[in-house]
């Protein structure tokens, strides 16, 4: 009945089986056209009555374009999944490396810390052991005969005590176990009292110890920790200055912060070493440090104390020669 309107499509569809039992059911039909290409259709048969006569109408719709579109989107989705999977792997690797970097640095520093601390502890212990063994070999000697050995053993014991105290301080600071008791303090009388013995030591060595306080305000800090911090910096300044050099302690303040500076005109620090000064056990000149009795923890402790006060510390070259340690604290 519809052959002329169907045209070439009639030849493609004329062999489709008509089955009344499939009425009202949607079925998929696969046929080949004149070009031997697979054609896909959806078919439904409807039963109708007209003037007492029953008719069957078969509705057929071509689904090739829809199936091709679905296949195309499937390929696109699979391709996108593969691309994004590869991108996620690359990003995961990059982020993992980036996040692991500080962990690896911390791990390396921990290994170095353990190695250095073991070395620092082993040296005085070996000396003490050697001197005690020597005393055992000469039981008839008097204290006067072995005074030098005893004095050296005592010196190394004191060094061990200082080292263990410093290590304990750093460990407590790392674990946030150090209690900071912030109190309002008149800075001028506090520094004058603290600097008095060091001023006398400097004078006995032919050095000038200058105190410059440019504020009369009350400043907030932990006096015990601040005293420990300044003693570390004063000791360093006295160690690395020569006769005729000057050590200056100055305090300035603004509305938002106050600055404490300890500077000297001593031998100074090479620029390539300035950034590593606050690393634990780091020494610019290991031989000189050992001769002066240092073990490379003082400035690390100083940095921890400043950090506990929520401040910053840095070492810069003094324009007059030597080194300047500048500490900046927020006003409370």
Order of alpha helices (4+ residues) and beta strands (2+ residues): alpha-alpha-beta-beta-beta-alpha-alpha-beta-alpha-beta-beta-alpha-beta-beta-alpha-alpha-alpha-beta-beta
